[in-house]
Amino acid sequence: MVRLELSDDEARELGSVLEAERHRLLFELSAADVRNFKHDLRDRVDRLERIAARLNYETYADDASEGWIPTG
């Protein structure tokens, strides 16, 4: 397992990159014709969404430990 410690700015940047790549893959997925290729793209989108969710959870958990409570 890989552990990576990021600054707040780095975490935000990584989140932005993950979101941009997710949107790009969704666009590519909508245009794909080959079933196996679509399946692989969907797997990549799902994996990016799980990574982004973990990144967001860790970011909020760190902020909450400093007294900040996320809203919305």
Buried (B, 14 or more C-beta within 10 A) or exposed (E): EEEEEBEEEEBEEBBEEBEEBBEEBEEBBEEBEEEEEBEEBBEBBEEBEEBBEEBBEEBEEEEEEEEEEEEE
